[in-house]
Amino acid sequence: MKRTLAYLSLLFILGVLLYVANPNYGLKFGPGGEEWKALRYTDDYYITHGLEEVGGTNIVTDIVFDYRGYDTIGEATVLFTAIAGAVALFRPWRRDGDEHH
Amino acid sequence: MSTTDGDMGVIVRTGARATIPLIGIFGAYIVAHGHLTPGGGFQGGATIAGAGILFLLAFGLGEMKRHFNKNLYSVLEGIGGLAFLGAAMLGIGTAFFYNVLWHNGPFFNGKPGTLLSAGYLPIMNLAVGLKVFTGLVSAMVGLALYRRWRK
């Protein structure tokens, strides 16, 4: 019973995703054509100016390390905090030695 | 046939011995070419850390403890983070994260598409790759070392 329900819900999710991803009558992710450039001009700016302003042929690296450098600082801080937290949580505590289980 | 301290047997150990250098070289390639090809510091650093984690899984915690120097890895992670911040500070005369080396820097000023180009991007890629590699390996060793479900 549980297994049948699980398969049915998987089928339902697959159908919803197929419907949503269909370009004919599904969701539209933003406008296309020339309107796209008017509303999402930052994408166009990075593509046309990135190579000249930052110098890397990998536009993603240009964005990550130059245009959005603050975001990368935050990501590095999150990584550092995660490792410090993992080591602090998993190191043996003082009362662990007394428990016998 | 020594299966003490959680190593995974002859087959896995031999396979790991063959593949760990290749994984490390591939990760170093991704880090070094981060400003030219897909990938970058974070992805390459995670790939090299995968080699370290494979070493830990295949050879066991005892062998890893013999090769893992906690203080060295802490210092390397600090150097990575500080080099990242220092490269960002280079252009503080104009703005934080201003790429001052590109167009008029003394080095890393080659034609776009060559290895020594793109200003501070290679420095930042190396710094972030070092930081991610040492950080992930340290986290994995910490998880393996301090587990509390041991008998």
gemmi code that builds the backbone of each chain (N, CA, C; Angstrom):
import gemmi

chains = {
    "A": [
        ("MET", (0.841, -1.204, 0.000), (0.000, 0.000, 0.000), (0.878, 1.257, 0.000)),
        ("LYS", (1.818, 1.285, 0.960), (2.702, 2.441, 1.051), (3.527, 2.592, -0.223)),
        ("ARG", (3.994, 1.430, -0.717), (4.848, 1.434, -1.899), (4.069, 1.926, -3.127)),
        ("THR", (2.819, 1.466, -3.253), (1.980, 1.912, -4.359), (1.773, 3.415, -4.296)),
        ("LEU", (1.539, 3.912, -3.086), (1.346, 5.360, -2.911), (2.596, 6.111, -3.341)),
        ("ALA", (3.750, 5.558, -2.966), (4.997, 6.234, -3.329), (5.170, 6.292, -4.841)),
        ("TYR", (4.891, 5.146, -5.517), (5.036, 5.147, -6.975), (4.037, 6.102, -7.617)),
        ("LEU", (2.806, 6.132, -7.079), (1.795, 7.031, -7.644), (2.204, 8.490, -7.497)),
        ("SER", (2.764, 8.830, -6.322), (3.179, 10.230, -6.121), (4.342, 10.574, -7.032)),
        ("LEU", (5.262, 9.599, -7.269), (6.366, 9.851, -8.205), (5.826, 10.118, -9.606)),
        ("LEU", (4.826, 9.298, -10.019), (4.219, 9.497, -11.337), (3.562, 10.865, -11.433)),
        ("PHE", (2.876, 11.267, -10.354), (2.214, 12.571, -10.334), (3.237, 13.701, -10.491)),
        ("ILE", (4.363, 13.595, -9.734), (5.398, 14.637, -9.826), (5.984, 14.682, -11.231)),
        ("LEU", (6.194, 13.499, -11.841), (6.730, 13.452, -13.195), (5.783, 14.131, -14.181)),
        ("GLY", (4.453, 13.856, -14.015), (3.492, 14.483, -14.915), (3.475, 15.992, -14.767)),
        ("VAL", (3.512, 16.470, -13.505), (3.511, 17.924, -13.274), (4.743, 18.556, -13.896)),
        ("LEU", (5.911, 17.895, -13.719), (7.147, 18.459, -14.273), (7.095, 18.484, -15.789)),
        ("LEU", (6.561, 17.404, -16.396), (6.465, 17.376, -17.859), (5.549, 18.489, -18.355)),
        ("TYR", (4.439, 18.727, -17.613), (3.515, 19.777, -18.026), (4.184, 21.147, -17.896)),
        ("VAL", (4.901, 21.359, -16.777), (5.491, 22.672, -16.520), (6.608, 22.963, -17.516)),
        ("ALA", (7.392, 21.909, -17.867), (8.544, 22.132, -18.724), (8.186, 22.221, -20.196)),
        ("ASN", (6.919, 21.963, -20.553), (6.548, 22.005, -21.965), (6.528, 23.447, -22.460)),
        ("PRO", (7.243, 23.753, -23.533), (7.305, 25.157, -23.973), (6.009, 25.644, -24.597)),
        ("ASN", (5.081, 24.749, -24.958), (3.882, 25.205, -25.651), (2.854, 25.793, -24.700)),
        ("TYR", (2.598, 25.094, -23.568), (1.575, 25.596, -22.657), (2.033, 25.548, -21.212)),
        ("GLY", (3.325, 25.391, -20.950), (3.799, 25.335, -19.575), (4.147, 26.716, -19.060)),
        ("LEU", (4.933, 26.735, -18.003), (5.396, 27.998, -17.442), (6.355, 28.665, -18.418)),
        ("LYS", (6.302, 29.964, -18.473), (7.278, 30.707, -19.273), (8.240, 31.407, -18.313)),
        ("PHE", (9.536, 31.122, -18.461), (10.516, 31.730, -17.571), (10.996, 33.037, -18.191)),
        ("GLY", (10.246, 34.079, -18.007), (10.640, 35.380, -18.514), (10.280, 35.549, -19.973)),
        ("PRO", (10.314, 36.763, -20.452), (10.005, 37.031, -21.851), (11.140, 36.639, -22.767)),
        ("GLY", (10.869, 36.521, -24.036), (11.909, 36.199, -25.012), (12.109, 37.337, -25.984)),
        ("GLY", (13.017, 37.145, -26.918), (13.234, 38.120, -27.984), (13.894, 39.396, -27.482)),
        ("GLU", (13.500, 40.524, -28.061), (14.126, 41.805, -27.715), (13.711, 42.280, -26.339)),
        ("GLU", (12.517, 41.876, -25.904), (12.056, 42.265, -24.574), (12.965, 41.705, -23.492)),
        ("TRP", (13.557, 40.554, -23.788), (14.486, 39.924, -22.868), (15.645, 40.851, -22.562)),
        ("LYS", (16.185, 41.493, -23.604), (17.339, 42.380, -23.395), (16.957, 43.624, -22.622)),
        ("ALA", (15.693, 44.072, -22.773), (15.286, 45.273, -22.050), (15.140, 44.989, -20.567)),
        ("LEU", (14.650, 43.779, -20.221), (14.375, 43.502, -18.815), (15.555, 42.854, -18.112)),
        ("ARG", (16.354, 42.039, -18.830), (17.463, 41.346, -18.180), (18.767, 41.822, -18.785)),
        ("TYR", (18.984, 43.127, -18.729), (20.143, 43.703, -19.406), (21.447, 43.343, -18.723)),
        ("THR", (21.405, 42.929, -17.411), (22.675, 42.594, -16.753), (23.305, 41.355, -17.383)),
        ("ASP", (22.489, 40.360, -17.773), (23.040, 39.182, -18.455), (23.797, 39.614, -19.699)),
        ("ASP", (23.125, 40.458, -20.506), (23.744, 40.939, -21.747), (25.023, 41.724, -21.450)),
        ("TYR", (25.003, 42.509, -20.363), (26.191, 43.297, -20.013), (27.365, 42.390, -19.678)),
        ("TYR", (27.112, 41.358, -18.852), (28.209, 40.453, -18.497), (28.774, 39.771, -19.737)),
        ("ILE", (27.888, 39.341, -20.647), (28.364, 38.595, -21.812), (29.187, 39.492, -22.730)),
        ("THR", (28.761, 40.739, -22.926), (29.464, 41.592, -23.892), (30.672, 42.285, -23.288)),
        ("HIS", (30.646, 42.623, -21.994), (31.739, 43.389, -21.396), (32.671, 42.570, -20.516)),
        ("GLY", (32.292, 41.330, -20.175), (33.076, 40.575, -19.212), (34.493, 40.306, -19.660)),
        ("LEU", (34.655, 39.917, -20.912), (35.994, 39.580, -21.396), (36.904, 40.803, -21.396)),
        ("GLU", (36.360, 41.961, -21.724), (37.201, 43.150, -21.795), (37.492, 43.719, -20.411)),
        ("GLU", (36.521, 43.665, -19.517), (36.696, 44.324, -18.216), (37.455, 43.471, -17.216)),
        ("VAL", (37.198, 42.157, -17.213), (37.810, 41.294, -16.201), (38.906, 40.430, -16.817)),
        ("GLY", (38.718, 39.957, -18.057), (39.799, 39.275, -18.740), (39.684, 37.788, -18.842)),
        ("GLY", (38.807, 37.157, -18.049), (38.697, 35.708, -18.143), (37.726, 35.304, -19.236)),
        ("THR", (38.073, 34.262, -19.995), (37.145, 33.796, -21.020), (36.006, 32.989, -20.418)),
        ("ASN", (36.143, 32.565, -19.168), (35.061, 31.885, -18.463), (34.218, 32.952, -17.762)),
        ("ILE", (33.060, 33.262, -18.344), (32.263, 34.389, -17.845), (31.777, 34.133, -16.421)),
        ("VAL", (31.547, 32.855, -16.097), (31.071, 32.542, -14.749), (32.128, 32.935, -13.714)),
        ("THR", (33.413, 32.646, -14.016), (34.469, 33.055, -13.094), (34.564, 34.571, -13.010)),
        ("ASP", (34.372, 35.263, -14.147), (34.354, 36.724, -14.112), (33.304, 37.239, -13.141)),
        ("ILE", (32.104, 36.651, -13.221), (31.018, 37.122, -12.356), (31.306, 36.767, -10.903)),
        ("VAL", (31.757, 35.524, -10.664), (31.893, 35.047, -9.285), (33.001, 35.788, -8.551)),
        ("PHE", (34.119, 36.073, -9.235), (35.256, 36.665, -8.531), (35.373, 38.166, -8.715)),
        ("ASP", (34.653, 38.757, -9.653), (34.790, 40.201, -9.826), (33.472, 40.936, -9.587)),
        ("TYR", (32.465, 40.654, -10.421), (31.225, 41.414, -10.271), (30.529, 41.078, -8.963)),
        ("ARG", (30.540, 39.788, -8.597), (29.855, 39.362, -7.367), (30.854, 38.837, -6.349)),
        ("GLY", (31.935, 39.590, -6.123), (32.971, 39.112, -5.223), (32.505, 38.976, -3.788)),
        ("TYR", (31.599, 39.878, -3.353), (31.111, 39.806, -1.978), (30.406, 38.478, -1.718)),
        ("ASP", (29.694, 37.998, -2.732), (29.008, 36.721, -2.589), (30.004, 35.595, -2.351)),
        ("THR", (31.146, 35.654, -3.046), (32.153, 34.612, -2.875), (32.788, 34.691, -1.497)),
        ("ILE", (32.978, 35.917, -0.983), (33.481, 36.043, 0.396), (32.515, 35.377, 1.365)),
        ("GLY", (31.209, 35.629, 1.176), (30.232, 35.004, 2.051), (30.264, 33.491, 1.968)),
        ("GLU", (30.445, 32.980, 0.746), (30.493, 31.533, 0.571), (31.712, 30.933, 1.273)),
        ("ALA", (32.848, 31.610, 1.161), (34.052, 31.118, 1.841), (33.849, 31.140, 3.355)),
        ("THR", (33.170, 32.193, 3.845), (32.899, 32.258, 5.283), (31.970, 31.140, 5.726)),
        ("VAL", (30.967, 30.845, 4.892), (30.033, 29.761, 5.232), (30.780, 28.434, 5.306)),
        ("LEU", (31.690, 28.207, 4.342), (32.458, 26.958, 4.348), (33.311, 26.854, 5.611)),
        ("PHE", (33.989, 27.948, 5.946), (34.836, 27.957, 7.146), (34.005, 27.688, 8.399)),
        ("THR", (32.844, 28.360, 8.487), (31.995, 28.171, 9.663), (31.463, 26.744, 9.744)),
        ("ALA", (31.129, 26.155, 8.576), (30.616, 24.792, 8.575), (31.667, 23.815, 9.088)),
        ("ILE", (32.928, 24.005, 8.660), (33.981, 23.086, 9.095), (34.260, 23.270, 10.582)),
        ("ALA", (34.309, 24.546, 11.023), (34.530, 24.788, 12.453), (33.395, 24.192, 13.275)),
        ("GLY", (32.151, 24.327, 12.781), (31.023, 23.763, 13.499), (31.050, 22.248, 13.539)),
        ("ALA", (31.440, 21.617, 12.414), (31.508, 20.155, 12.385), (32.545, 19.649, 13.378)),
        ("VAL", (33.721, 20.277, 13.384), (34.769, 19.833, 14.305), (34.353, 20.085, 15.747)),
        ("ALA", (33.695, 21.235, 15.999), (33.294, 21.543, 17.367), (32.184, 20.623, 17.841)),
        ("LEU", (31.266, 20.219, 16.938), (30.157, 19.364, 17.354), (30.593, 17.935, 17.576)),
        ("PHE", (31.512, 17.441, 16.731), (31.810, 16.015, 16.754), (32.987, 15.650, 17.647)),
        ("ARG", (33.693, 16.660, 18.167), (34.797, 16.292, 19.057), (34.233, 15.714, 20.346)),
        ("PRO", (34.953, 14.771, 20.989), (34.405, 14.144, 22.200), (34.232, 15.147, 23.330)),
        ("TRP", (33.045, 15.090, 23.950), (32.775, 15.999, 25.056), (33.273, 15.396, 26.346)),
        ("ARG", (33.289, 16.225, 27.378), (33.928, 15.780, 28.612), (33.130, 14.665, 29.271)),
        ("ARG", (31.789, 14.753, 29.188), (30.985, 13.753, 29.892), (30.860, 12.459, 29.105)),
        ("ASP", (31.375, 12.419, 27.862), (31.259, 11.200, 27.083), (32.062, 10.070, 27.699)),
        ("GLY", (33.160, 10.391, 28.408), (33.986, 9.353, 28.989), (33.298, 8.594, 30.111)),
        ("ASP", (32.310, 9.254, 30.789), (31.677, 8.617, 31.935), (30.575, 7.659, 31.527)),
        ("GLU", (29.983, 7.902, 30.337), (28.845, 7.069, 29.934), (29.326, 5.730, 29.392)),
        ("HIS", (28.621, 4.668, 29.789), (28.945, 3.347, 29.245), (27.710, 2.838, 28.517)),
        ("HIS", (27.792, 2.792, 27.184), (26.651, 2.268, 26.416), (27.129, 1.604, 25.149)),
    ],
    "B": [
        ("MET", (46.584, -9.270, 3.896), (45.152, -9.114, 4.177), (44.991, -8.473, 5.540)),
        ("SER", (45.259, -7.212, 5.615), (45.121, -6.526, 6.892), (43.896, -5.637, 6.826)),
        ("THR", (42.862, -6.053, 7.514), (41.649, -5.239, 7.542), (41.484, -4.570, 8.892)),
        ("THR", (42.594, -4.217, 9.521), (42.497, -3.507, 10.788), (42.215, -2.049, 10.531)),
        ("ASP", (41.432, -1.445, 11.441), (41.202, -0.014, 11.424), (40.519, 0.452, 10.143)),
        ("GLY", (39.698, -0.415, 9.570), (38.754, 0.036, 8.576), (39.271, 0.309, 7.190)),
        ("ASP", (40.354, -0.304, 6.735), (40.665, -0.161, 5.316), (39.843, -1.164, 4.521)),
        ("MET", (39.814, -1.015, 3.202), (38.782, -1.702, 2.425), (39.309, -2.850, 1.589)),
        ("GLY", (40.459, -3.415, 1.912), (40.908, -4.601, 1.195), (41.828, -4.274, 0.036)),
        ("VAL", (42.383, -5.356, -0.547), (43.460, -5.181, -1.527), (42.956, -4.516, -2.797)),
        ("ILE", (41.769, -4.922, -3.255), (41.289, -4.426, -4.555), (41.058, -2.921, -4.501)),
        ("VAL", (40.335, -2.478, -3.470), (40.029, -1.054, -3.373), (41.296, -0.252, -3.147)),
        ("ARG", (42.223, -0.822, -2.317), (43.459, -0.078, -2.063), (44.278, 0.085, -3.334)),
        ("THR", (44.364, -0.983, -4.149), (45.134, -0.878, -5.389), (44.488, 0.099, -6.365)),
        ("GLY", (43.153, 0.027, -6.450), (42.469, 0.970, -7.331), (42.651, 2.408, -6.888)),
        ("ALA", (42.592, 2.625, -5.561), (42.778, 3.979, -5.052), (44.195, 4.461, -5.316)),
        ("ARG", (45.178, 3.554, -5.147), (46.565, 3.934, -5.396), (46.756, 4.368, -6.853)),
        ("ALA", (46.000, 3.735, -7.771), (46.130, 4.101, -9.185), (45.392, 5.392, -9.512)),
        ("THR", (44.221, 5.625, -8.882), (43.390, 6.747, -9.323), (43.614, 8.033, -8.550)),
        ("ILE", (44.147, 7.956, -7.322), (44.301, 9.184, -6.533), (45.202, 10.218, -7.229)),
        ("PRO", (46.369, 9.822, -7.810), (47.158, 10.836, -8.514), (46.437, 11.439, -9.709)),
        ("LEU", (45.668, 10.615, -10.433), (44.952, 11.156, -11.591), (43.882, 12.158, -11.158)),
        ("ILE", (43.161, 11.827, -10.085), (42.134, 12.753, -9.591), (42.776, 14.059, -9.143)),
        ("GLY", (43.921, 13.955, -8.441), (44.606, 15.160, -7.988), (45.078, 16.022, -9.147)),
        ("ILE", (45.624, 15.393, -10.192), (46.099, 16.164, -11.342), (44.930, 16.838, -12.050)),
        ("PHE", (43.810, 16.117, -12.171), (42.646, 16.694, -12.838), (42.109, 17.888, -12.047)),
        ("GLY", (42.071, 17.745, -10.711), (41.622, 18.870, -9.889), (42.541, 20.065, -10.001)),
        ("ALA", (43.856, 19.810, -10.017), (44.801, 20.918, -10.167), (44.632, 21.593, -11.527)),
        ("TYR", (44.332, 20.811, -12.554), (44.082, 21.400, -13.878), (42.849, 22.295, -13.841)),
        ("ILE", (41.798, 21.827, -13.164), (40.568, 22.639, -13.107), (40.840, 23.949, -12.379)),
        ("VAL", (41.629, 23.884, -11.274), (41.915, 25.103, -10.524), (42.760, 26.061, -11.369)),
        ("ALA", (43.795, 25.531, -12.031), (44.718, 26.403, -12.763), (44.048, 27.029, -13.979)),
        ("HIS", (43.102, 26.340, -14.611), (42.431, 26.875, -15.789), (41.052, 27.438, -15.436)),
        ("GLY", (40.878, 27.868, -14.177), (39.555, 28.306, -13.757), (39.041, 29.508, -14.510)),
        ("HIS", (39.950, 30.379, -15.011), (39.487, 31.563, -15.720), (39.343, 31.329, -17.217)),
        ("LEU", (39.646, 30.102, -17.690), (39.564, 29.835, -19.129), (38.468, 28.838, -19.474)),
        ("THR", (38.349, 27.784, -18.688), (37.426, 26.702, -19.008), (36.412, 26.546, -17.874)),
        ("PRO", (35.315, 25.838, -18.111), (34.344, 25.623, -17.040), (34.980, 25.017, -15.800)),
        ("GLY", (34.487, 25.453, -14.664), (35.100, 25.053, -13.398), (35.731, 26.262, -12.741)),
        ("GLY", (36.515, 26.023, -11.715), (37.135, 27.126, -10.999), (37.708, 26.637, -9.694)),
        ("GLY", (37.971, 27.595, -8.799), (38.623, 27.230, -7.557), (37.807, 26.269, -6.725)),
        ("PHE", (36.513, 26.568, -6.568), (35.699, 25.731, -5.688), (35.569, 24.315, -6.246)),
        ("GLN", (35.282, 24.216, -7.544), (35.059, 22.894, -8.123), (36.354, 22.078, -8.132)),
        ("GLY", (37.467, 22.707, -8.519), (38.735, 21.987, -8.532), (39.174, 21.581, -7.134)),
        ("GLY", (38.975, 22.489, -6.165), (39.318, 22.154, -4.792), (38.496, 20.988, -4.277)),
        ("ALA", (37.208, 20.956, -4.634), (36.369, 19.824, -4.214), (36.839, 18.536, -4.877)),
        ("THR", (37.336, 18.628, -6.138), (37.826, 17.421, -6.802), (39.069, 16.882, -6.103)),
        ("ILE", (40.012, 17.783, -5.752), (41.214, 17.315, -5.052), (40.838, 16.753, -3.681)),
        ("ALA", (39.868, 17.407, -3.019), (39.419, 16.879, -1.731), (38.801, 15.496, -1.902)),
        ("GLY", (38.182, 15.239, -3.075), (37.682, 13.890, -3.340), (38.793, 12.864, -3.345)),
        ("ALA", (39.977, 13.232, -3.874), (41.125, 12.323, -3.816), (41.510, 12.038, -2.370)),
        ("GLY", (41.525, 13.095, -1.524), (41.861, 12.890, -0.118), (40.851, 12.011, 0.589)),
        ("ILE", (39.551, 12.228, 0.281), (38.518, 11.426, 0.928), (38.602, 9.975, 0.453)),
        ("LEU", (38.960, 9.777, -0.826), (39.152, 8.409, -1.319), (40.298, 7.726, -0.584)),
        ("PHE", (41.370, 8.496, -0.311), (42.474, 7.938, 0.481), (41.982, 7.510, 1.853)),
        ("LEU", (41.198, 8.385, 2.494), (40.683, 8.065, 3.838), (39.804, 6.817, 3.807)),
        ("LEU", (38.938, 6.702, 2.791), (38.022, 5.559, 2.744), (38.758, 4.274, 2.420)),
        ("ALA", (39.736, 4.348, 1.502), (40.368, 3.121, 1.037), (41.392, 2.606, 2.034)),
        ("PHE", (42.157, 3.501, 2.643), (43.256, 3.057, 3.500), (42.922, 3.088, 4.976)),
        ("GLY", (41.782, 3.654, 5.344), (41.396, 3.632, 6.736), (41.910, 4.819, 7.523)),
        ("LEU", (41.345, 4.974, 8.715), (41.640, 6.159, 9.521), (43.066, 6.152, 10.062)),
        ("GLY", (43.600, 4.951, 10.385), (44.943, 4.900, 10.964), (45.995, 5.408, 9.996)),
        ("GLU", (45.876, 4.958, 8.727), (46.827, 5.423, 7.724), (46.664, 6.922, 7.464)),
        ("MET", (45.381, 7.387, 7.491), (45.129, 8.814, 7.259), (45.726, 9.643, 8.384)),
        ("LYS", (45.620, 9.158, 9.631), (46.165, 9.919, 10.760), (47.670, 10.068, 10.641)),
        ("ARG", (48.326, 9.064, 10.023), (49.780, 9.147, 9.894), (50.185, 10.226, 8.883)),
        ("HIS", (49.324, 10.475, 7.872), (49.692, 11.427, 6.829), (49.064, 12.795, 7.000)),
        ("PHE", (48.068, 12.911, 7.862), (47.307, 14.157, 7.979), (47.884, 15.002, 9.103)),
        ("ASN", (48.312, 16.212, 8.750), (48.872, 17.131, 9.743), (47.856, 18.245, 9.971)),
        ("LYS", (47.229, 18.226, 11.148), (46.148, 19.178, 11.435), (46.627, 20.622, 11.361)),
        ("ASN", (47.809, 20.873, 11.945), (48.290, 22.263, 11.982), (48.621, 22.761, 10.580)),
        ("LEU", (49.238, 21.889, 9.755), (49.565, 22.287, 8.381), (48.300, 22.635, 7.606)),
        ("TYR", (47.254, 21.819, 7.783), (46.020, 22.083, 7.022), (45.337, 23.348, 7.512)),
        ("SER", (45.383, 23.607, 8.827), (44.814, 24.857, 9.340), (45.540, 26.057, 8.750)),
        ("VAL", (46.893, 25.979, 8.736), (47.670, 27.106, 8.216), (47.378, 27.308, 6.731)),
        ("LEU", (47.265, 26.199, 5.969), (47.016, 26.325, 4.528), (45.640, 26.928, 4.266)),
        ("GLU", (44.634, 26.536, 5.072), (43.312, 27.122, 4.866), (43.327, 28.616, 5.191)),
        ("GLY", (44.043, 28.983, 6.256), (44.162, 30.406, 6.563), (44.856, 31.178, 5.465)),
        ("ILE", (45.924, 30.581, 4.903), (46.639, 31.248, 3.813), (45.714, 31.426, 2.604)),
        ("GLY", (44.901, 30.409, 2.305), (43.971, 30.523, 1.189), (42.992, 31.671, 1.374)),
        ("GLY", (42.369, 31.730, 2.541), (41.412, 32.811, 2.787), (42.063, 34.174, 2.764)),
        ("LEU", (43.273, 34.284, 3.360), (43.936, 35.581, 3.399), (44.408, 36.012, 2.013)),
        ("ALA", (44.850, 35.043, 1.180), (45.253, 35.398, -0.180), (44.056, 35.880, -0.985)),
        ("PHE", (42.904, 35.258, -0.766), (41.680, 35.717, -1.436), (41.354, 37.151, -1.055)),
        ("LEU", (41.360, 37.424, 0.259), (41.060, 38.787, 0.710), (42.130, 39.770, 0.247)),
        ("GLY", (43.415, 39.327, 0.239), (44.479, 40.221, -0.194), (44.365, 40.574, -1.662)),
        ("ALA", (44.000, 39.589, -2.498), (43.798, 39.877, -3.921), (42.631, 40.823, -4.119)),
        ("ALA", (41.608, 40.705, -3.268), (40.494, 41.641, -3.365), (40.909, 43.035, -2.904)),
        ("MET", (41.846, 43.093, -1.930), (42.292, 44.384, -1.402), (43.215, 45.133, -2.355)),
        ("LEU", (43.779, 44.421, -3.365), (44.750, 45.062, -4.251), (44.173, 46.307, -4.913)),
        ("GLY", (42.899, 46.258, -5.281), (42.310, 47.377, -5.976), (41.520, 48.293, -5.082)),
        ("ILE", (41.895, 48.366, -3.779), (41.099, 49.144, -2.826), (41.154, 50.635, -3.165)),
        ("GLY", (42.167, 51.040, -3.975), (42.223, 52.448, -4.379), (41.021, 52.852, -5.208)),
        ("THR", (40.485, 51.912, -5.980), (39.281, 52.199, -6.768), (38.045, 51.656, -6.075)),
        ("ALA", (38.067, 50.353, -5.803), (36.941, 49.731, -5.115), (37.410, 48.382, -4.604)),
        ("PHE", (36.734, 47.878, -3.564), (36.965, 46.520, -3.116), (36.590, 45.577, -4.261)),
        ("PHE", (37.430, 44.574, -4.525), (37.223, 43.651, -5.647), (37.378, 44.335, -6.994)),
        ("TYR", (38.221, 45.383, -7.094), (38.506, 45.948, -8.404), (39.718, 45.219, -8.978)),
        ("ASN", (39.605, 44.750, -10.223), (40.650, 43.926, -10.843), (41.742, 44.837, -11.378)),
        ("VAL", (42.663, 45.245, -10.488), (43.643, 46.262, -10.861), (44.782, 45.667, -11.678)),
        ("LEU", (44.997, 44.343, -11.575), (46.116, 43.730, -12.302), (45.833, 43.620, -13.795)),
        ("TRP", (44.578, 43.558, -14.170), (44.213, 43.389, -15.559), (44.381, 44.726, -16.294)),
        ("HIS", (44.918, 44.697, -17.508), (45.171, 45.842, -18.387), (46.430, 46.613, -18.034)),
        ("ASN", (46.771, 46.799, -16.739), (47.989, 47.561, -16.436), (48.758, 46.983, -15.268)),
        ("GLY", (48.613, 45.696, -14.986), (49.375, 45.074, -13.915), (50.730, 44.604, -14.407)),
        ("PRO", (51.636, 44.310, -13.473), (52.968, 43.828, -13.881), (52.950, 42.387, -14.364)),
        ("PHE", (52.022, 41.576, -13.905), (51.961, 40.178, -14.343), (50.492, 39.778, -14.480)),
        ("PHE", (50.257, 38.551, -14.934), (48.910, 38.074, -15.240), (48.209, 39.028, -16.194)),
        ("ASN", (48.938, 39.484, -17.210), (48.419, 40.516, -18.092), (48.503, 40.091, -19.548)),
        ("GLY", (48.494, 38.772, -19.810), (48.628, 38.308, -21.179), (47.359, 38.505, -21.978)),
        ("LYS", (47.372, 37.969, -23.197), (46.189, 38.068, -24.042), (45.063, 37.223, -23.440)),
        ("PRO", (43.812, 37.629, -23.605), (42.709, 36.812, -23.080), (42.714, 35.425, -23.695)),
        ("GLY", (42.557, 34.425, -22.849), (42.584, 33.052, -23.316), (43.881, 32.350, -23.012)),
        ("THR", (44.940, 33.092, -22.641), (46.176, 32.437, -22.248), (46.161, 32.182, -20.745)),
        ("LEU", (47.116, 31.344, -20.281), (47.083, 30.922, -18.881), (47.397, 32.085, -17.936)),
        ("LEU", (48.356, 32.945, -18.329), (48.761, 34.047, -17.440), (48.019, 35.310, -17.844)),
        ("SER", (46.706, 35.280, -17.725), (45.923, 36.462, -18.068), (44.881, 36.673, -16.986)),
        ("ALA", (44.002, 37.614, -17.223), (42.813, 37.822, -16.386), (43.125, 38.383, -15.009)),
        ("GLY", (44.260, 39.099, -14.851), (44.478, 39.834, -13.605), (44.516, 38.938, -12.391)),
        ("TYR", (43.686, 39.257, -11.385), (43.772, 38.514, -10.126), (42.953, 37.233, -10.143)),
        ("LEU", (42.284, 36.922, -11.232), (41.451, 35.712, -11.230), (42.252, 34.436, -10.963)),
        ("PRO", (43.450, 34.223, -11.568), (44.195, 33.000, -11.226), (44.603, 32.941, -9.761)),
        ("ILE", (44.984, 34.096, -9.181), (45.362, 34.102, -7.759), (44.173, 33.683, -6.907)),
        ("MET", (43.007, 34.246, -7.222), (41.822, 33.924, -6.426), (41.424, 32.475, -6.614)),
        ("ASN", (41.571, 31.958, -7.842), (41.239, 30.553, -8.064), (42.145, 29.648, -7.243)),
        ("LEU", (43.453, 29.949, -7.235), (44.371, 29.130, -6.443), (44.038, 29.220, -4.962)),
        ("ALA", (43.738, 30.447, -4.486), (43.455, 30.617, -3.062), (42.196, 29.860, -2.661)),
        ("VAL", (41.136, 30.013, -3.451), (39.878, 29.341, -3.102), (40.028, 27.829, -3.233)),
        ("GLY", (40.796, 27.368, -4.255), (41.013, 25.929, -4.395), (41.743, 25.353, -3.199)),
        ("LEU", (42.789, 26.054, -2.739), (43.526, 25.606, -1.554), (42.618, 25.562, -0.331)),
        ("LYS", (41.806, 26.618, -0.185), (40.934, 26.709, 0.986), (39.889, 25.598, 0.984)),
        ("VAL", (39.284, 25.356, -0.178), (38.240, 24.333, -0.240), (38.837, 22.942, -0.042)),
        ("PHE", (39.989, 22.673, -0.660), (40.622, 21.361, -0.512), (40.958, 21.067, 0.942)),
        ("THR", (41.689, 21.976, 1.593), (42.081, 21.712, 2.974), (40.863, 21.670, 3.893)),
        ("GLY", (39.876, 22.551, 3.619), (38.702, 22.582, 4.480), (37.892, 21.302, 4.404)),
        ("LEU", (37.662, 20.817, 3.177), (36.837, 19.612, 3.049), (37.553, 18.394, 3.614)),
        ("VAL", (38.864, 18.293, 3.380), (39.600, 17.148, 3.929), (39.597, 17.210, 5.452)),
        ("SER", (39.767, 18.421, 6.016), (39.743, 18.550, 7.473), (38.377, 18.164, 8.027)),
        ("ALA", (37.298, 18.594, 7.345), (35.957, 18.240, 7.823), (35.751, 16.736, 7.786)),
        ("MET", (36.213, 16.097, 6.714), (36.012, 14.648, 6.600), (36.815, 13.911, 7.664)),
        ("VAL", (38.062, 14.342, 7.907), (38.858, 13.687, 8.940), (38.233, 13.923, 10.308)),
        ("GLY", (37.685, 15.147, 10.514), (37.010, 15.416, 11.779), (35.811, 14.503, 11.989)),
        ("LEU", (35.009, 14.321, 10.926), (33.844, 13.434, 11.035), (34.271, 12.012, 11.332)),
        ("ALA", (35.372, 11.549, 10.670), (35.798, 10.171, 10.880), (36.428, 9.987, 12.252)),
        ("LEU", (37.105, 11.028, 12.729), (37.892, 10.898, 13.952), (37.008, 10.942, 15.190)),
        ("TYR", (35.979, 11.784, 15.152), (35.215, 12.035, 16.362), (33.879, 11.321, 16.366)),
        ("ARG", (33.704, 10.300, 15.540), (32.397, 9.634, 15.523), (32.167, 8.960, 16.870)),
        ("ARG", (30.902, 8.969, 17.300), (30.606, 8.485, 18.639), (29.844, 7.187, 18.643)),
        ("TRP", (29.603, 6.593, 17.431), (28.882, 5.318, 17.413), (29.853, 4.138, 17.373)),
        ("ARG", (31.129, 4.431, 17.726), (32.106, 3.344, 17.772), (31.798, 2.449, 18.965)),
        ("LYS", (32.079, 1.168, 18.840), (31.794, 0.234, 19.929), (32.763, 0.404, 21.090)),
    ],
}
model = gemmi.Model(1)
for chain_id, residues in chains.items():
    chain = gemmi.Chain(chain_id)
    for i, (resn, *xyz) in enumerate(residues, 1):
        res = gemmi.Residue()
        res.name, res.seqid = resn, gemmi.SeqId(i, " ")
        for name, pos in zip(("N", "CA", "C"), xyz):
            atom = gemmi.Atom()
            atom.name, atom.element = name, gemmi.Element(name[0])
            atom.pos, atom.b_iso = gemmi.Position(*pos), 0.0
            res.add_atom(atom)
        chain.add_residue(res)
    model.add_chain(chain)
structure = gemmi.Structure()
structure.add_model(model)
structure.setup_entities()
